[in-house]
Amino acid sequence: MKSNWILKNLSMLVFLVLMVSLAKAEEFSGHISGFIGLKTMDSNDWPDLDNHFAMGIFFDITKDSWPVSIVLDITDTGGKHKHDGMEDLGHTTELHFGIRKIFINQDSRIEPYIGGGVSSIYAEQEIEVNNVSTEQDDSTVGIWLGAGMYYEMNPKFGLGLDVRYSDGEVTLFDEDLNAGGLYMGVTGGYQF
């Protein structure tokens, strides 16, 4: 199930990138950035698995005449908890689709932004008891809201900071859990 979900979401990202490459470069601008950071989840829902390492790809595109950018971001997170010689694992993958308002000041290299939209969330847990592992996964649709900034190093490369919150409920091991959380991290990549 996971491989089909990731394949579907990655194909959407590739489709969006192809749309950009077919468009006239002088009409569109945007960012393609790598993301690395942390995701903090509800400790009541994810006991001992509430802190995840997070990485992703963030993409936004706009036209000069548009008031906002269109966003397609994908993140992958994971955490583990070792206990009594055993290991529990938690994992989420999120596809964030929505809009981003980038505030551009011609006199500054810093471009703050805010955004939000729909989040497609996949989550899984693998619990080990008496050296026997049991795994369950689920997916859902939720929301995300975020803010951050780009810092233009040069006309083609930028660094940034991103903070966002996502929310979406999944059912794992007969419990309803919030698979979203608070993301914090840095970005770096190509701007066009």
Secondary structure, 3 states (H helix, E strand, C coil): CHHHHHHHHHHHHHHHHHHHHHCCCCCEEEEEEEEEEEEECCCCCCCCCCEEEEEEEEEEEEECCCCCEEEEEEEEEEEEEEECCEEEEEEEEEEEEEEEEECCCCCCCEEEEEEEEEEEEEEEEEEEECCEEEEEEEEEEEEEEEEEEEEEEECCEEEEEEEEEEECEEEECCEEEECCCEEEEEEEEEEC
